[in-house]
Amino acid sequence: MSAGPNTGSRTGSRAVSGTGSSTVSRTGLRTLTGEVSAETEEKKSRFLAFVVPHARFADRLAELRTEHPKANHHVTAFRAMRPDGRIEEGAKDDGEPSGTSGMPILRLLIGEGVVDVGAIVVRYFGGTKLGTGGLARAYPGAVKAALAAALADGAGSRLQDWSRVTRTSLTAGFARASALEQAISLASEAAVAEFGQPVQVLDRRFTENGAVVDVEGPEHVVETLLHDWSPGA
């Protein structure tokens, strides 16, 4: 990873084996359907960890800086899948000794196999220094607690298998147009259950040959629909 423009930050990217036309089970990646959080304490220092979908990462960081203006540090790390199949990664120590906070969180995210997420840990100093080793354990420990909450029974947000989102056009003759709509609805329910993302209808139109429906959703689910609802299927 190359050094970022600010002290204590790291950014970079890496290729992911098994991406492209692979299914989620081959990538082994997971993501979050919503925010999870946890609070831990180490020698009277409080660590408030928040893990959010990457689309919310920048906004949530700004919110937390406003909500916790007296906190000593707002340490961050993120992993985001790019269209070319590479994962962009970054970490910032936000004033903590270099390499003691952001990077340990990033290593945890990598080890947990989560992507398209951002982690933010708000620290309130408790008066006792933790040392580099203590910091390197406390920051990822708080994030690990938040991810554990995502798996807890009754959690409003939880970890799901990750899938690339893709678009395609589905077709059906006039006589099967209603059956196509039903198939999309059932596929969307399955996609939400497995990946936390629905199959969305982007456009509907009719041609001289029948119905055409443009959809967007998890790649594996959309490819299955395309197999059943394409010209000649």
C-alpha positions as CSV (number, residue, x, y, z in Angstrom):
1,M,0.0,0.0,0.0
2,S,1.2,3.5,-0.8
3,A,1.2,6.3,1.7
4,G,-1.6,8.8,1.4
5,P,-1.3,12.6,1.3
6,N,-1.9,12.9,5.1
7,T,0.4,11.7,7.9
8,G,-1.1,8.5,9.4
9,S,-3.1,7.5,6.4
10,R,-2.7,4.6,4.0
11,T,-4.6,3.9,0.8
12,G,-4.2,1.3,-1.9
13,S,-6.0,-1.4,-3.8
14,R,-5.6,-5.1,-4.5
15,A,-7.1,-7.6,-7.0
16,V,-9.6,-10.1,-5.7
17,S,-9.3,-13.6,-6.9
18,G,-12.6,-15.2,-7.9
19,T,-14.3,-12.0,-9.0
20,G,-15.6,-11.2,-12.4
21,S,-18.1,-13.9,-13.3
22,S,-17.6,-15.8,-10.1
23,T,-20.4,-16.3,-7.6
24,V,-20.2,-15.0,-4.1
25,S,-19.5,-18.3,-2.6
26,R,-16.2,-18.3,-4.6
27,T,-15.2,-14.9,-3.4
28,G,-15.8,-15.6,0.3
29,L,-16.6,-11.9,0.8
30,R,-19.3,-10.4,3.1
31,T,-20.8,-6.9,3.5
32,L,-23.1,-5.1,5.8
33,T,-26.8,-4.3,5.2
34,G,-26.7,-1.4,7.7
35,E,-24.8,0.2,10.5
36,V,-23.5,-1.8,13.5
37,S,-21.8,-0.4,16.6
38,A,-20.2,-1.4,19.9
39,E,-18.4,0.3,22.8
40,T,-15.4,-1.1,24.6
41,E,-13.2,0.2,27.4
42,E,-9.5,-0.2,28.0
43,K,-7.8,1.5,31.0
44,K,-10.6,4.0,31.2
45,S,-10.3,5.0,27.5
46,R,-13.6,4.5,25.7
47,F,-13.7,3.2,22.2
48,L,-16.9,3.7,20.2
49,A,-16.8,1.6,17.1
50,F,-19.2,2.1,14.1
51,V,-19.1,0.0,11.0
52,V,-21.3,1.2,8.1
53,P,-21.9,0.4,4.4
54,H,-19.2,2.2,2.4
55,A,-21.8,4.5,0.7
56,R,-22.5,6.0,4.2
57,F,-18.9,6.1,5.3
58,A,-17.9,9.8,4.6
59,D,-21.3,11.1,5.8
60,R,-21.2,9.0,9.0
61,L,-17.7,10.2,9.8
62,A,-18.8,13.8,9.5
63,E,-21.8,13.1,11.7
64,L,-19.6,11.4,14.3
65,R,-17.2,14.3,14.4
66,T,-20.1,16.6,15.1
67,E,-21.7,14.3,17.6
68,H,-18.4,13.7,19.5
69,P,-16.5,17.0,19.2
70,K,-14.5,16.4,22.4
71,A,-13.3,13.0,21.4
72,N,-9.5,12.7,21.1
73,H,-9.5,10.6,17.9
74,H,-11.7,9.5,15.1
75,V,-9.7,6.6,13.6
76,T,-10.9,5.1,10.3
77,A,-10.4,2.3,7.8
78,F,-12.4,1.2,4.7
79,R,-12.6,-1.4,2.0
80,A,-14.5,-0.6,-1.3
81,M,-15.0,-2.8,-4.3
82,R,-14.3,-1.1,-7.6
83,P,-15.9,-1.9,-11.0
84,D,-12.6,-3.4,-12.2
85,G,-12.7,-6.1,-9.5
86,R,-10.1,-4.5,-7.3
87,I,-10.6,-3.5,-3.7
88,E,-9.6,0.0,-2.7
89,E,-8.5,0.1,0.9
90,G,-7.5,2.9,3.3
91,A,-6.8,3.7,6.9
92,K,-6.1,6.8,9.0
93,D,-4.7,7.1,12.5
94,D,-6.1,10.6,13.2
95,G,-3.3,11.6,15.5
96,E,-2.5,8.3,17.1
97,P,1.0,7.0,16.7
98,S,1.5,5.9,13.1
99,G,0.4,2.3,12.4
100,T,-1.2,1.7,15.8
101,S,-4.9,2.2,15.0
102,G,-6.1,2.6,11.4
103,M,-4.0,-0.2,9.9
104,P,-4.9,-2.7,12.7
105,I,-8.5,-2.0,11.9
106,L,-7.9,-2.5,8.2
107,R,-6.1,-5.8,8.8
108,L,-9.1,-6.9,10.8
109,L,-11.5,-6.0,8.0
110,I,-9.3,-8.0,5.6
111,G,-9.2,-10.9,7.9
112,E,-12.9,-10.9,8.4
113,G,-13.4,-10.8,4.6
114,V,-15.7,-7.8,4.6
115,V,-15.9,-5.3,1.8
116,D,-17.9,-2.2,0.8
117,V,-17.7,-1.1,4.5
118,G,-16.1,1.7,6.5
119,A,-15.1,1.5,10.1
120,I,-14.9,4.5,12.4
121,V,-13.6,4.3,16.0
122,V,-14.2,7.3,18.3
123,R,-11.8,7.4,21.2
124,Y,-12.1,9.3,24.5
125,F,-8.8,9.2,26.3
126,G,-9.0,7.9,29.8
127,G,-5.8,9.3,31.3
128,T,-3.6,6.3,30.9
129,K,-1.5,5.7,27.9
130,L,-2.0,2.2,26.3
131,G,1.3,2.0,24.4
132,T,1.6,1.0,20.8
133,G,0.7,-2.6,21.5
134,G,-2.3,-1.7,23.6
135,L,-3.6,0.7,20.9
136,A,-3.1,-1.9,18.2
137,R,-5.3,-4.3,20.2
138,A,-7.9,-1.9,21.4
139,Y,-8.9,-0.3,18.1
140,P,-9.6,-3.5,16.1
141,G,-11.0,-5.1,19.3
142,A,-13.8,-2.4,19.3
143,V,-14.5,-3.0,15.6
144,K,-14.6,-6.8,16.1
145,A,-17.2,-6.3,18.8
146,A,-19.3,-4.2,16.4
147,L,-19.1,-7.0,13.7
148,A,-20.1,-9.5,16.3
149,A,-23.2,-7.5,17.0
150,A,-24.0,-7.8,13.3
151,L,-24.3,-11.6,13.8
152,A,-26.3,-11.4,17.0
153,D,-29.9,-12.6,17.1
154,G,-32.3,-9.8,16.5
155,A,-29.7,-7.4,15.2
156,G,-31.3,-4.8,12.8
157,S,-28.2,-4.9,10.5
158,R,-26.2,-8.0,9.8
159,L,-23.4,-9.4,7.7
160,Q,-24.5,-10.8,4.3
161,D,-22.7,-12.6,1.5
162,W,-21.3,-10.0,-0.9
163,S,-22.3,-9.9,-4.5
164,R,-21.4,-7.6,-7.3
165,V,-24.5,-5.6,-8.5
166,T,-25.2,-5.9,-12.2
167,R,-27.8,-4.9,-14.7
168,T,-29.5,-6.8,-17.5
169,S,-32.6,-6.9,-19.7
170,L,-35.2,-9.7,-19.3
171,T,-37.6,-10.6,-22.1
172,A,-40.9,-12.6,-22.3
173,G,-43.7,-13.0,-24.8
174,F,-47.0,-11.3,-24.2
175,A,-48.5,-14.5,-22.8
176,R,-45.7,-14.8,-20.2
177,A,-45.3,-11.2,-19.2
178,S,-47.1,-11.6,-15.9
179,A,-45.0,-14.7,-15.1
180,L,-41.9,-12.7,-15.7
181,E,-43.0,-10.1,-13.2
182,Q,-43.7,-12.8,-10.6
183,A,-40.3,-14.4,-11.2
184,I,-38.6,-11.0,-10.6
185,S,-40.6,-10.6,-7.4
186,L,-39.6,-14.0,-6.1
187,A,-36.0,-13.5,-7.1
188,S,-35.9,-10.1,-5.3
189,E,-37.1,-11.8,-2.1
190,A,-34.4,-14.4,-2.4
191,A,-31.8,-11.7,-3.1
192,V,-32.7,-9.8,0.0
193,A,-32.6,-12.9,2.1
194,E,-29.1,-14.0,0.8
195,F,-27.4,-10.7,0.0
196,G,-29.4,-8.0,1.7
197,Q,-30.1,-6.4,-1.7
198,P,-33.3,-6.6,-3.8
199,V,-33.6,-7.0,-7.5
200,Q,-34.8,-3.6,-8.7
201,V,-36.9,-2.9,-11.8
202,L,-35.3,0.0,-13.7
203,D,-37.7,0.1,-16.7
204,R,-40.5,-1.8,-18.4
205,R,-41.5,-1.6,-22.0
206,F,-43.2,-3.6,-24.8
207,T,-42.0,-4.4,-28.2
208,E,-43.6,-6.2,-31.1
209,N,-42.3,-9.5,-29.6
210,G,-43.5,-8.9,-26.0
211,A,-42.3,-7.5,-22.7
212,V,-38.8,-6.2,-21.9
213,V,-37.8,-5.5,-18.2
214,D,-34.5,-3.9,-17.2
215,V,-33.4,-5.0,-13.8
216,E,-30.5,-4.5,-11.4
217,G,-29.4,-6.7,-8.5
218,P,-26.9,-9.2,-7.1
219,E,-25.0,-10.7,-10.0
220,H,-25.7,-14.3,-9.1
221,V,-29.5,-13.7,-8.9
222,V,-29.6,-11.6,-12.0
223,E,-27.6,-14.2,-14.0
224,T,-30.1,-16.9,-13.0
225,L,-33.0,-14.7,-14.1
226,L,-31.3,-14.0,-17.4
227,H,-30.8,-17.7,-18.0
228,D,-34.6,-18.2,-17.7
229,W,-35.8,-15.0,-19.3
230,S,-33.7,-14.2,-22.3
231,P,-34.4,-14.5,-26.1
232,G,-34.6,-18.2,-26.9
233,A,-34.9,-19.3,-23.3
